[in-house]
């Protein structure tokens, strides 16, 4: 009767896949250029503006959809501008 591998055999199996993952992460971390505080502030300002404008665009689309049908497309144009 075959009972399968013993625990001793499983403990000796070594995985070399993790070694490759660690070296690739190491090389990718070195490829990224250091970012200054000024650049991080600009990135934060851009992200904050995007987070603010996207709900404004969704609200403009909702207002355009739920109002009476007029031929004024200002809200749709504003929402498309904000989404871009």
C-alpha positions as a Markdown table, in Angstrom:
| # | Residue | x | y | z |
|---|---|---|---|---|
| 1 | Unk | 0.0 | 0.0 | 0.0 |
| 2 | Unk | 1.2 | 3.5 | -0.9 |
| 3 | Unk | 0.6 | 6.1 | 1.8 |
| 4 | Unk | 2.0 | 9.1 | -0.1 |
| 5 | Unk | 5.0 | 11.2 | 0.6 |
| 6 | Unk | 6.2 | 11.5 | 4.2 |
| 7 | Unk | 6.4 | 14.9 | 5.9 |
| 8 | Unk | 10.2 | 14.6 | 5.9 |
| 9 | Unk | 10.1 | 14.5 | 2.0 |
| 10 | Unk | 7.8 | 17.5 | 1.8 |
| 11 | Unk | 10.0 | 19.5 | 4.1 |
| 12 | Unk | 13.1 | 19.1 | 1.9 |
| 13 | Unk | 11.4 | 20.5 | -1.2 |
| 14 | Unk | 12.7 | 23.9 | -2.0 |
| 15 | Unk | 11.1 | 26.5 | -4.2 |
| 16 | Unk | 13.3 | 28.5 | -6.4 |
| 17 | Unk | 10.4 | 30.5 | -7.8 |
| 18 | Unk | 10.5 | 33.0 | -4.9 |
| 19 | Unk | 14.2 | 33.7 | -5.6 |
| 20 | Unk | 13.3 | 34.9 | -9.1 |
| 21 | Unk | 10.5 | 37.1 | -7.8 |
| 22 | Unk | 12.7 | 38.7 | -5.2 |
| 23 | Unk | 15.4 | 39.6 | -7.8 |
| 24 | Unk | 12.9 | 41.0 | -10.2 |
| 25 | Unk | 11.4 | 43.2 | -7.5 |
| 26 | Unk | 14.9 | 44.4 | -6.6 |
| 27 | Unk | 15.7 | 45.3 | -10.2 |
| 28 | Unk | 12.3 | 47.1 | -10.6 |
| 29 | Unk | 12.8 | 49.1 | -7.4 |
| 30 | Unk | 16.2 | 50.3 | -8.7 |
| 31 | Unk | 14.7 | 51.3 | -12.1 |
| 32 | Unk | 12.3 | 53.9 | -10.5 |
| 33 | Unk | 13.7 | 57.3 | -10.3 |
| 34 | Unk | 13.6 | 59.0 | -6.9 |
| 35 | Unk | 10.8 | 61.6 | -6.7 |
| 36 | Unk | 11.2 | 64.9 | -5.0 |
| 37 | Unk | 8.8 | 66.4 | -2.5 |
| 38 | Unk | 7.8 | 69.1 | -5.0 |
| 39 | Unk | 6.8 | 66.5 | -7.6 |
| 40 | Unk | 4.9 | 64.6 | -5.0 |
| 41 | Unk | 3.0 | 67.8 | -4.1 |
| 42 | Unk | 2.0 | 68.4 | -7.7 |
| 43 | Unk | 0.9 | 64.8 | -8.0 |
| 44 | Unk | -1.2 | 65.1 | -4.9 |
| 45 | Unk | -2.7 | 68.4 | -6.2 |
| 46 | Unk | -3.6 | 66.7 | -9.6 |
| 47 | Unk | -5.1 | 63.7 | -7.8 |
| 48 | Unk | -7.2 | 66.0 | -5.5 |
| 49 | Unk | -8.5 | 68.0 | -8.5 |
| 50 | Unk | -9.4 | 64.8 | -10.3 |
| 51 | Unk | -11.2 | 63.4 | -7.3 |
| 52 | Unk | -13.1 | 66.7 | -7.0 |
| 53 | Unk | -14.0 | 67.1 | -10.7 |
| 54 | Unk | -15.2 | 63.5 | -11.3 |
| 55 | Unk | -18.2 | 63.6 | -8.9 |
| 56 | Unk | -19.0 | 67.1 | -10.3 |
| 57 | Unk | -19.1 | 65.5 | -13.8 |
| 58 | Unk | -21.3 | 62.7 | -12.6 |
| 59 | Unk | -23.6 | 65.2 | -10.9 |
| 60 | Unk | -23.8 | 67.3 | -14.1 |
| 61 | Unk | -24.8 | 64.2 | -16.1 |
| 62 | Unk | -27.5 | 63.3 | -13.5 |
| 63 | Unk | -28.8 | 66.9 | -13.6 |
| 64 | Unk | -29.0 | 66.8 | -17.4 |
| 65 | Unk | -30.7 | 63.4 | -17.3 |
| 66 | Unk | -33.4 | 64.3 | -14.8 |
| 67 | Unk | -34.4 | 67.8 | -16.0 |
| 68 | Unk | -36.9 | 68.6 | -18.7 |
| 69 | Unk | -35.8 | 68.1 | -22.2 |
| 70 | Unk | -34.2 | 71.3 | -23.4 |
| 71 | Unk | -31.8 | 71.8 | -26.2 |
| 72 | Unk | -29.2 | 73.4 | -23.9 |
| 73 | Unk | -26.2 | 71.0 | -23.8 |
| 74 | Unk | -24.0 | 73.0 | -21.4 |
| 75 | Unk | -24.2 | 70.4 | -18.6 |
| 76 | Unk | -23.2 | 67.6 | -21.0 |
| 77 | Unk | -20.3 | 69.6 | -22.3 |
| 78 | Unk | -19.2 | 70.5 | -18.8 |
| 79 | Unk | -19.4 | 66.9 | -17.7 |
| 80 | Unk | -17.4 | 65.7 | -20.7 |
| 81 | Unk | -14.8 | 68.3 | -20.0 |
| 82 | Unk | -14.5 | 67.2 | -16.4 |
| 83 | Unk | -14.2 | 63.5 | -17.2 |
| 84 | Unk | -11.4 | 64.2 | -19.7 |
